Amino acid sequence: MKGKPVNMGPAYAALIFIAWAATHLYSLFIHELSSPIWITVGLIALQCWLYTGLFIVAHDTMHGSFAPGKARLNAFVGTSILFIYAGFNWREMKTAHHAHHDFPGTDKDPDFNASNPEAFWPWYLKFFLTYFGWRQFGILFAFTIIYILLGASYLNTIVMWAVPAILSSVQLFYFGTYLTHRHKAPFPDHHNARTNDFHWVVSLLSCFHFGYHHEHHLFPHEPWWRLPKRKKALRP
């Protein structure tokens, strides 16, 4: 008789958070922008990827798959991560995300651009403005002031914090929303979602398997790290 599967979500989340925090603090307070360009670009790319991972962990809390059966823990972790990420309100984003699952690829889907379902930049702008407003701007401005008072240079807060954070939103949108929901090819079913046919390593690097998006819509309570298994089962 098989035992209950081990939930690796909290352990993976801890690794992502620790790696992000270490990279983030080093980039802000220690890294010199006069260093070789490849170091700066590498730190930006690494932060961008880790920011993406943080958001995917928060996404799993919206479905309760981060800590199954522990609603308060999911809410606490999701709220904390999204506040750190960009001052987002977890409950508001959870409501919007469930609307996305209820009405995918329609004018009732807050993540979809029904007026132009193929153009990238108009859709991304709508996506960005849907979730980023004056509240988020104010919180991030306060973070900036705090970082500068603690010793970070203003330029570092822009290049080594704002840039990777914004790029991570582009990464999340491109691999997890645009490629998977744009009206360029037929969808397999009413979920109006398709899967990026990437090797699991590329899938991990691109968007923490969020590009296995049809599988996510079929099994929304599966955490990000089990989506490759679902994809393999459906598409051997």
Backbone torsions as a table, in degrees:
resi	resn	phi	psi	omega
1	MET	NA	125.6	-177.2
2	LYS	-75.9	141.2	176.5
3	GLY	-80.6	175.7	179.1
4	LYS	-67.8	131.8	-179.9
5	PRO	-57.8	142.2	179.0
6	VAL	-73.3	131.2	177.1
7	ASN	-86.3	105.4	-179.1
8	MET	-88.0	-2.1	-176.4
9	GLY	-54.2	-52.4	179.9
10	PRO	-60.6	-37.4	179.8
11	ALA	-67.1	-44.9	177.7
12	TYR	-62.9	-41.5	179.7
13	ALA	-62.4	-40.0	179.0
14	ALA	-63.8	-42.1	178.2
15	LEU	-62.2	-44.6	-180.0
16	ILE	-62.6	-45.1	-177.3
17	PHE	-66.0	-44.6	-179.8
18	ILE	-62.6	-43.6	178.8
19	ALA	-63.7	-42.4	178.6
20	TRP	-63.8	-48.3	-177.0
21	ALA	-59.8	-43.7	-179.5
22	ALA	-64.7	-45.8	-180.0
23	THR	-65.9	-41.7	-178.0
24	HIS	-63.2	-49.6	-177.8
25	LEU	-67.8	-39.1	176.6
26	TYR	-62.5	-45.4	-177.9
27	SER	-63.2	-37.1	-177.5
28	LEU	-76.9	-45.6	-167.2
29	PHE	-106.3	-17.8	-175.2
30	ILE	-117.8	-41.1	-174.6
31	HIS	-62.5	134.5	176.2
32	GLU	-99.0	128.1	-179.6
33	LEU	-68.8	-11.4	174.7
34	SER	-80.8	-4.2	178.0
35	SER	-64.4	165.1	175.8
36	PRO	-51.3	139.8	-172.8
37	ILE	-59.1	-31.8	-177.1
38	TRP	-67.0	-27.9	177.1
39	ILE	-71.3	-44.8	178.6
40	THR	-61.7	-47.1	-179.8
41	VAL	-63.6	-40.2	179.0
42	GLY	-62.8	-42.2	178.3
43	LEU	-66.3	-38.4	176.9
44	ILE	-63.6	-46.7	-179.5
45	ALA	-62.7	-42.5	-179.9
46	LEU	-65.0	-44.5	177.5
47	GLN	-62.0	-41.7	179.2
48	CYS	-57.4	-47.0	-179.6
49	TRP	-65.3	-41.7	-179.2
50	LEU	-70.4	-35.2	172.8
51	TYR	-60.1	-41.6	177.5
52	THR	-60.3	-42.6	178.1
53	GLY	-62.4	-42.1	177.6
54	LEU	-58.8	-43.6	-178.7
55	PHE	-65.7	-38.3	179.5
56	ILE	-65.4	-37.2	174.7
57	VAL	-61.4	-46.1	178.1
58	ALA	-61.2	-37.7	177.1
59	HIS	-60.0	-42.7	179.4
60	ASP	-63.8	-31.7	177.8
61	THR	-65.9	-28.9	178.5
62	MET	-66.3	-28.8	178.7
63	HIS	-95.6	-2.5	-178.4
64	GLY	76.0	10.7	-176.3
65	SER	-89.8	-9.6	174.6
66	PHE	-67.4	-48.3	178.2
67	ALA	-137.4	85.2	-176.3
68	PRO	-54.5	132.4	178.1
69	GLY	79.5	3.8	-178.5
70	LYS	-123.5	78.5	-173.6
71	ALA	-60.4	-42.4	-178.0
72	ARG	-66.3	-38.6	178.9
73	LEU	-66.7	-43.5	176.6
74	ASN	-58.4	-44.7	-178.9
75	ALA	-65.0	-42.2	-178.9
76	PHE	-64.3	-48.6	-178.9
77	VAL	-65.0	-46.3	-179.6
78	GLY	-62.6	-43.2	179.1
79	THR	-62.7	-43.8	-178.7
80	SER	-64.2	-46.0	-177.4
81	ILE	-64.8	-46.5	-176.8
82	LEU	-68.9	-29.5	175.0
83	PHE	-67.1	-43.8	177.7
84	ILE	-65.9	-40.0	-175.6
85	TYR	-62.0	-51.4	-179.6
86	ALA	-163.7	26.8	179.0
87	GLY	71.0	23.0	-178.7
88	PHE	-75.4	153.2	175.6
89	ASN	-92.9	116.1	-174.4
90	TRP	-61.0	-45.5	-176.8
91	ARG	-65.1	-39.4	177.6
92	GLU	-65.6	-42.7	-179.5
93	MET	-69.3	-33.9	176.8
94	LYS	-62.9	-45.4	178.5
95	THR	-60.1	-44.9	179.3
96	ALA	-64.8	-39.6	-178.3
97	HIS	-67.6	-37.3	177.6
98	HIS	-69.8	-29.8	173.1
99	ALA	-65.4	-36.4	175.6
100	HIS	-60.7	-40.9	179.0
101	HIS	-72.7	-32.2	-179.0
102	ASP	-75.9	-33.3	-176.1
103	PHE	-131.9	53.8	-173.9
104	PRO	-63.9	133.8	175.2
105	GLY	68.3	27.5	177.6
106	THR	-127.1	176.6	179.9
107	ASP	-71.2	-8.0	175.3
108	LYS	-93.2	-2.0	179.8
109	ASP	-88.7	114.1	-177.8
110	PRO	-67.0	-17.2	-179.7
111	ASP	-93.6	0.5	-173.6
112	PHE	-111.8	148.5	176.5
113	ASN	-108.7	87.6	-174.4
114	ALA	-64.3	-27.7	-178.3
115	SER	-76.7	-19.9	179.5
116	ASN	-153.7	79.0	-171.7
117	PRO	-80.6	15.0	179.2
118	GLU	-128.5	-28.9	-176.5
119	ALA	-76.2	129.4	-174.3
120	PHE	-69.2	-57.1	-170.0
121	TRP	-67.5	-42.3	175.3
122	PRO	-60.1	-37.8	180.0
123	TRP	-68.9	-43.5	179.1
124	TYR	-62.9	-40.8	179.4
125	LEU	-61.2	-43.8	177.0
126	LYS	-62.1	-44.5	179.4
127	PHE	-59.1	-46.2	-178.4
128	PHE	-63.9	-47.9	-176.5
129	LEU	-71.5	-21.3	176.3
130	THR	-63.3	-36.0	-173.0
131	TYR	-110.6	-19.7	-176.6
132	PHE	-109.3	116.9	-179.5
133	GLY	-134.4	-159.9	-176.3
134	TRP	-65.2	-33.7	178.6
135	ARG	-60.9	-47.5	-179.9
136	GLN	-64.3	-41.4	178.7
137	PHE	-60.3	-43.8	-179.1
138	GLY	-64.0	-41.7	179.5
139	ILE	-65.5	-44.2	-179.9
140	LEU	-68.2	-33.6	175.8
141	PHE	-64.1	-41.2	177.9
142	ALA	-63.4	-41.8	176.1
143	PHE	-58.7	-42.2	-178.9
144	THR	-60.7	-46.1	179.2
145	ILE	-60.9	-43.7	-180.0
146	ILE	-62.2	-44.9	-179.9
147	TYR	-61.0	-43.2	-179.3
148	ILE	-65.6	-41.4	178.0
149	LEU	-63.4	-28.8	178.9
150	LEU	-82.9	-6.6	174.4
151	GLY	119.6	-1.5	177.9
152	ALA	-75.5	144.7	176.4
153	SER	-77.5	151.3	179.7
154	TYR	-59.9	-40.0	-179.5
155	LEU	-63.8	-38.9	178.4
156	ASN	-64.7	-35.9	179.1
157	THR	-65.0	-30.9	178.4
158	ILE	-78.0	-55.0	-172.5
159	VAL	-73.7	-41.2	-171.4
160	MET	-100.8	-0.7	176.9
161	TRP	-128.4	-59.1	-176.9
162	ALA	-63.2	-44.5	-177.2
163	VAL	-61.3	-53.3	179.8
164	PRO	-64.3	-32.3	178.5
165	ALA	-65.4	-44.9	178.9
166	ILE	-66.3	-42.9	179.1
167	LEU	-61.8	-34.0	178.6
168	SER	-66.0	-33.5	176.7
169	SER	-67.0	-36.2	175.5
170	VAL	-66.1	-42.8	179.0
171	GLN	-61.1	-47.7	178.5
172	LEU	-60.4	-45.0	-178.2
173	PHE	-66.2	-46.0	-174.6
174	TYR	-65.0	-50.7	-175.3
175	PHE	-82.8	-30.5	-174.5
176	GLY	-100.7	-17.0	-178.6
177	THR	-124.3	-53.3	-174.0
178	TYR	-66.5	-56.3	-178.4
179	LEU	-62.5	-31.6	-172.5
180	THR	-89.6	-16.7	-177.3
181	HIS	-124.8	-4.1	-177.6
182	ARG	-68.5	151.8	-177.0
183	HIS	-90.1	65.2	179.0
184	LYS	-108.8	-24.1	179.6
185	ALA	-144.5	159.6	-179.2
186	PRO	-60.5	148.9	176.2
187	PHE	-93.4	151.9	-177.4
188	PRO	-71.5	-23.9	-178.6
189	ASP	-163.6	-166.3	-173.9
190	HIS	-69.6	-9.4	177.8
191	HIS	-72.0	-12.5	179.5
192	ASN	49.8	43.8	-179.6
193	ALA	-138.8	146.6	176.3
194	ARG	-128.8	168.9	-178.2
195	THR	-107.8	136.5	171.7
196	ASN	-72.7	120.8	-174.7
197	ASP	-83.1	66.8	-178.4
198	PHE	-103.4	150.4	167.4
199	HIS	-59.3	151.4	-172.8
200	TRP	-61.8	-29.5	178.1
201	VAL	-67.5	-45.7	177.8
202	VAL	-64.5	-38.2	178.2
203	SER	-62.1	-41.8	178.3
204	LEU	-64.5	-45.3	-178.0
205	LEU	-70.3	-31.1	-176.6
206	SER	-77.9	-42.9	-174.4
207	CYS	-164.1	32.8	179.6
208	PHE	50.4	45.6	175.5
209	HIS	67.5	7.3	178.4
210	PHE	-68.5	-16.5	175.8
211	GLY	-72.8	-15.7	170.7
212	TYR	-79.0	66.2	-162.2
213	HIS	-84.3	-33.0	176.7
214	HIS	-64.0	-39.8	176.2
215	GLU	-61.8	-38.3	178.5
216	HIS	-63.7	-40.8	179.1
217	HIS	-70.5	-32.1	177.1
218	LEU	-72.1	-36.8	-177.1
219	PHE	-129.7	69.9	-173.9
220	PRO	-64.6	-16.1	-179.8
221	HIS	-94.6	7.7	173.0
222	GLU	-85.3	132.8	177.4
223	PRO	-69.7	163.5	-174.8
224	TRP	-56.8	-36.3	-173.1
225	TRP	-77.3	-9.5	176.3
226	ARG	-102.4	-1.7	-179.7
227	LEU	-64.9	-36.1	175.8
228	PRO	-58.7	-36.3	177.9
229	LYS	-65.3	-40.8	176.8
230	ARG	-64.7	-41.8	179.0
231	LYS	-62.9	-42.6	179.9
232	LYS	-63.6	-37.9	179.8
233	ALA	-67.9	-36.4	-178.9
234	LEU	-83.6	-31.4	-176.9
235	ARG	-131.2	74.7	-176.5
236	PRO	-63.9	NA	NA
